Structure formats: structure tokens, C-alpha cells
Amino acid sequence: MKSLAFLTSFYNLNATLSIRKNFLKHFSKNFKKIYIIDTDQLIFFPKFARISYGEKKKIEKTNQKIPSNVDLIKPRNTKEFMEFAKKNKLLVINNFTKSFFPLKIFFLLKKLKIPQIRIDNLGAIGMNAHIKIINPIRLLNYHLFQNLFKKIITPLLMLLGLIPRIDIHFHSKKKELTQAKKSFFRGFLLKHRLLFAKEYKIVNSKSYDSLLENKTKIEKNYIVHLDAEMNGRHEIETRGRLKTEDVKAHYYHLRVFLNKLSKDFNKPVVVCVHPNIKRRDVNQLRKSGLLKGFKIAQHQTTYYIYKSFIVTSFDTSAVSDAAILKKNMIGLWSKYMDINQIKHSELFPKAIGYLRINLENFKYDKKELNKTLKKNTSKYNNYINNYHCHKKNTLGINEVILTIKKRYKCK
């Protein structure tokens, strides 16, 4: 009998636990023990990796509740991990990337002959970043240690059998799998089980599962804004830090726009911030006055989307919940955002079919805007069918659990 081990970085553990809350709830009910194992000391050159990612030494304390049969394991080195793995027959749930630094983990799994699966049922859409040369180390990290390894070196090592493939990749991106099958080269690799995973299994997304299990009353009480960090870790990684005056100008126009929506539709504004943002940074955002007059919430995004009348956002996969609920949505961008953020802000409005506007100059007639927003909700079905709902009234997470029990006999 195998034990489940979820391998992930603990640097953003609170965000991981928040995003994977539904996963942990279901798995803890179906398996005797689940280990969440820190990968931060299992990678190549941990100290250099932290510098290249711009990570701070201090790691935030865990503030998310976890089931009693879920244990957090933090090996200090690869030796401790190997000793733990040898004592426990593991099935690894891979939650790390194909970039250079985590490549060491693949070698460890091969040496220990540990099978691995991946659960990617968030329905997110990926997009390349536009890099501005500011910091040579971060530039090197992005182009060499991340992109080159993700796209070429790691897949080649898998093709040559030097590192192990994923046994099963559970995901909800039907459109991307269909496109891969139509591609001559990728279709050949997929047919002969030569891609990143030996098998790709389509399941319903986390957002669709949440709808099926929903116990929250769906209402239209708020204007809910899903905010994006202007100087977050990934933003700084690609272009350096934005000027303070640009950040202030961006938020000034955002406040004006949200206040107008609030006044016109007689709804209070709630701003939801990403679970990746550290608690100290959220507190700093509250004190800064950049979002003065608005309630700021973290780890409650899904709840407030269920209570929303209009959802506004820059770029986040959290809009998937709003799409499935057929909520009114407005995509935003400002001239103070960098090219990377502006390009990314186009992604979900285009994929889902909702309005995207420049928030500094947008003027509207209330009746016409309301009419447009309602009309756009009829366009959401294509996105839902391609990225979220593949079997109606079926929990995707249950399909994952049944497959694991059948294939691996996990306890």
C-alpha cells in the first residue's frame, strides 16, 4: 500500500493550502494519511534559487487550517527526504515545475523508483512573459533556468529516460489536449506516450466542483474586484520595480472607477487579493490607502464571487468561478501597468468573452453597460466546456481519487 505525498515549495505554503483546500478536504476523507513535503531544500542550489527568485529568507507561518490526517514534512536535505521515502512507500503528487532548480527532485524520484502523478484541475490558461532587462540574475533565471529547461532540456531528459515521466496528468484543459492531438509532432509524442506524462486524463475543474458542492447562497450584493500586485514577486522578476508615482496613479484611477460602479449600481466594493501575497504585504496594502474605502479580503475570493453583481479583474484564473456562475465581468488595464501585465490582461476577456476596458478613460451609460454585461454572459459556455465542465454533475476530484485507488492501491 502506498502513501500519498504532495511535493511543493513551502515558500508560499499558505497560498497552496488555500488554493488546494478542496483537494485536501476530499483526499483527507478518502486516504488514511497524506504528507505535504517541502521541496525547498531538495532542489539544486537552494540559496542561489532563492536569490534568483527574489525570495526573502523569512517564511510566513502557516495560517490555513489543514485536516488532522495531513502532515507537513520539512526535510532539511535530500538525505532526510530519501530516508523518509524509504520508510514510506510513496506516490508523489508533483506540484513543482520542470525548470532547472527542481530538476534534482526528478533525479531523486528516479533513484528511489517513486511513481508520480500531477493534478492540474484549476482551469488556468498559461501565457509567456515579456522580459525587460533590469536584473541580470533574474533575466538569467527566467530565460535559462526556467524557460530553456521547461521547454527543451527537461522534456529531452524525459524523452531519453534520464528522469521519470508523470504517470498520469489529471487536468481540465480539454482544448489544449485537443490542439496537441491535432499537432503532427505533439500528436506523435502524445500517441506514443513520450510527452511530460504517459497519460493525460481530463476531469472537471476545481471551479466546477465548487459549484456542484456549493453551500453558499448565490447573490448579487457586491462589486468584487480581483486585484493584481503591481510590484509582486513575479512582476519584479520580469521588469524590476515600478515607480511609486506610477503605482499611486494606477490605484487612483482604479478607486475612481470602482467608486463610480459602486455609486451607479448601489453596491459596496470588496477587493480580493491573491492568496500568494504575504500577510505582511496585505497589511501594508491596507495601511497604504491605495484601496481606501474598500474592504480588502484574502482567502475568500470564491465566497465573494458567489455574492457578486459585477466582478472586475486585471489577470487572474479566479475569474473562472465568475464565468461558471455567469456573473457580469469587466476586464481592466491601465497605462501604468507594464507590457507583461497589459498583455496578460487580454487573456481571459478574450478566452471567456467579457468586456475589457482601459479604466482611466472609460465612460459608460449605466443602462447600456448593464445590457452589454448581461449579453456577454451568453458567450461563456465555450470557455466552460473547454476548460471546466467535461462531465455534467460529476466531481472531477472524485474521478482523481477513484483512479488513484484503482491504479496505486493507496491507503
N, C-alpha and C positions, 0 to 999 in steps of 0.2 A: 504493500500500500504506500502510495506517495503522499507527501505533504506539500501544500501549496506555498510557494514563496514568491512574493511580489517584489521585484527588484527595482528600486527607484532611488533617485537622489533625495536626501533629507534636507537639502538647502531650502527647498520650497515645499516642505512636507505638509504644512497647513493647507496650502492650495491643493496639493494632491489629494489629501484626505477629504477636502470639501468637494472637489470635482468628482471623486470616486466614492462618494457617500453611498449611492445606490448600489454600486458594485459590492462594497463591503457589507452592506446590510444583507443582501441576498446570499453572498458567499458564506458569511458567518452562520447563517441558518442552515446551510447545506453541507458544511465541512467542519470537522472537529476542531482543527487548528489552522490558522493562516498566519504566516510570517511575512512581515513587511521588512525587507532588508535594505539597509543603506548602501548605496554604491559609491559614495564619495571617496572612500579610501581603496576602492577596488579598481580604479581606473589608472591609466598611465599618468605619471607626474601630477599627482593631486594638487600640489601647491601651485605649479605653473598653470594648471587648468583653472584654478580659482582666480588667478590674476588675469588670465586671458578672457574670462567671462565677466570680469569686473565684480566678482562676488566678495562680500565682506566676510571677515573671519567669524564674526558673531552670528550664530544661528538662532533664529527665533524659537522660543519654547512652543511645544505643541499645545494648541488651544482647542483642537477639534476632538469631539467625543468619538471613541472607537469601541466596537464590540469587545466584550470581555475575552473572547477566544482569539483575538487578534494581537499578536506580539510584535513589538518593534525591536528589531535586531540591528545593532550598530557595530559591525566588525571594525576593529582598529587597523587591520591589514588583511592581505589576501590569505595569509596563513590561518587566521581566525575563521575566515569565511570557509576555507577548504575543510577545516576541522568540523565546523558546524554542518557543512554539506554532507560530509562522510557519515556523520551520526544520524542524519535525517535524509531519507530518500526524497529528493525534492523534484517537484515540477515547477519550473520557473515561469512566472508571468513577466515577460520582458517589458519594462517601462523605461528603457534607456535608448539612446539614439545609435545610429550607425557611424557617427563621427569618430575622429581619431582617439580621443581620450577613453571612451568606454569600450574601445576595441579589445582591450585587455580582458574584459569580462567575457567576451565571446570565446577567447582562448581558454579561460578558466572553465567555462561550461563544457567545452570540448574535452579538456583534460579529465574532468570529473564525469563525463558522459551523462550530463544532466539535460533532459529534454526541455524545450521552451515553447511557449505559446505567446501570442500577443492579442490583447483585447483593445481594439481601437473603435469603439462604438459611439464616439462623440459627434460624428457627423460634420467635423470641421473640414474646411477647404484650405489647402495649402497654397502658398504663393511665394515666389522668390523675393529676396530683399534687394534693394538698391543700396550699394555701399558707397559711402563718401570717405575718402582717405583722410582720417584725422589721427587715429592712434595705430601705429604700425603693428603692435602686438595683436590688437583686436582685428585688424584687417587680415593679418596672417591667420588668426584663429578662424575667421569666417570663411575665407577662400580656401585655405589649405586644410586645416584641421577639421572643419565642418563639411563644406560643400564637396571638396575633392574626394574625401573619404566616403561621405554618404552616397554620392552618385556614381563613383567609379571604383575606388580601391576596395572598400568593404564588400560591395557586390561581387567584385572579381575574386576576392579571397573566399567568398562563399561558393562561387562557381567552381573554384579549384579544390574545394573541400577542405581548406585550411582552417576555416571556422564553421561552426554549425549553423544550419538554417533554422528558422522558426518552423515548428511542426505545423501549426495551424494559426492563421491570422484571421481573427474574428473582426469584421468591420462592417460599416453600414454604407459605404460609398459605392453603391451599385453602378453609378455612372462611370466612375473611374475604372472599375473592373471590366465593364463592357468595352470601354475605349482600349484597354490593354489587350483584350481578346481580338479586337479588330486590327491592332498594330501587327505588322508582319514579324518584327523582331521580338517584341514583348510577348506577342501571342505564341510564338515558338517556345520561348523560355517558360511561359506560363503552362503550356501544354505538357512540357517535359519536366515540370516541377523544378526549374532551375532559377527561379526568382528568389526574393528575400525569404518567402515562405514556401513550403512544399504544397500547402493547401490554403486557399482563401475561402472563407465561409461568410456569406452575407447574413447579418442579423439586424433586427430593428435597433434603432439608436437609443441612447440614454434618454433623449428628449421625448421620444415616442413612448418609451417605457414609463416615464414620469406621468404622461397624460393618462395612460391606462390605469396607473396606480393612484392617480390624483385624489387627494382628500381635501385639497384647498379649493374653496369656492372661487369660481372664475368670475371676476367682476371688472368694472371699468372705473376705478376710483382715482387713479394717479396718471400723471405724466412721468414715465420712467425713463431716465437717461442712463445708458450703459457707457460709462466714461472710459477713456483711454489715457494712459500715462503719457505725458508729453516728454518727460525725462526718465522713463523707465529703463531698466537694465538692458533690454533688447534694443531700445531706441538709441541709447548711448553707445551701444556696441556697434551700430551701423553708421552713425554720423556724429557722435560726440554729443555734448550737452547743449540744448537750446538756450538762447539768451533769456534772461529773466524777463525783460520787457516784452519779448515775443510770447512767452507763456502767459503773462498777465493780460496781454491784448487778446489772446486766444480765449481765455476764460471770461474776459469781459463780454465779448460777443456771444459766447455760449450762455452766460447768465441772462443777457438781454433777450436772446431767442427763447430760452426756456421760460422766462418770466412772462413773455408775450403769450406763449402757448398756454401757460397756467391761467393767465387772466382771461383769455378768449374762450377757453373751454371749461373754466371754473374747476380746475383740478390742481391739487398740490403736486409739487415736483419731488421725486425721490431719485437720488443719484446712486447707482450701484457701481462699486469699484471692483476691479478684478481680484479674485482670491489670491493671486500671486503677489500682490502688494503687501509688504510687511506692515505689521500693526503700527509700528512707529511712524511709518510713512503715511498711513491713513490718518493717524492722529495729527501729523504735521499738516496734512491737506485740510483737515477740519479747522485748524488754527489759522491757516494762511488767509482765509477769507476769499479764496478763489471761487468757492462754491457757496458763498454767503447766502443764507436764507433757504437753503435746501437741506433736506435730510440726507445724510450720507450713510449708505448701508453696505456691508460686506458679508459674504457668505449667505446672502438672502436674495440673490438675483432671480432665481426661479420663482420664488414666492411673489416678488413684486411684479414680475412679468405677468403672472396669473391675475394680478389685481390691476393691471394697467389698462388705460384707454388708448394712449399712444406710447410707443417705445421709440426712443431716438438712440442712435449709436454712431460711433466712428468706424470701428472694426473689431468685431468680436463674434465668436461662434455662439455666444449666448443668445443671439437673435434667433437661433433655431427654435427655441421654446416659443418665441413670439410668432414665428411662421406657422408652427404646428397648431397654435391656438387661433390662427387667422387674426392676429392683432394688427391694428394700424401701426405702420412703421415709417420712420423717416431716417435716412442715412445722412450723416453730416460730414462736412470737411471745412477747413479754414485755410487761408493763405499762410498762416503761421506754422502749420504742420510741415514736416519735411516731405520730400518726394516719396519716400517709402510709405509714410502714413497716408498720404493722399492717394497713392495707387492702391493701397490695401483697402481704403475706404470705398473703392469702387466694387470690390469683390462680391460682397453679399447682396447689395442692392441689385446688381446685375444677375446674380445667380437665383435670387428669390423673386425679384420683380417688384421691389418697392422704390419709392421716391428717394432721390439723393439730391441734397441741396448744399450750396455754399452759405453757411449760417450768417456771414457778415452782411450779405446783400439780399437775402431772401425776403420778399414781401408777398403777402398772400391775402386772399379773400377767404374768410372763415368757411363759408358755405362751399366754395369751390375746392378748398383744401380737404374738407371733410368728404366731399364727393370723390375726390381723387384717391384718398386713402382707402376708402371702402371698396372702390373699383379695383385697386391694386391687390387686395386680399384674394381675389379670384385667380391671380397668377401664381399663387404659392404652391399649388398642387404638384407641379412638375418638380420643383425642388424637394418637396416632401417625399415624393415617390422615388427620386434618385438618391437621396441621402439619409432617409429616416424610416419610412414605413415600407416594408417589403412583404410582410405577412400581417394582415389586419388582425387586431385583437390578440396578438401574440407578444409576450415579453421576450425581447431579444436576450436579456441576461439569463433567462431560464434555458434558452437554447444553448448558450455557452456552458452553463452548469451541467446540463444533460450530456453534452458531448464530452466534457472533461471526465465525468463519472464513468462513461462508457469506454472511453479510449484509455484512460490512465488509472482508473480504479483508485482515485484519491479518497482518503479517509476524511 
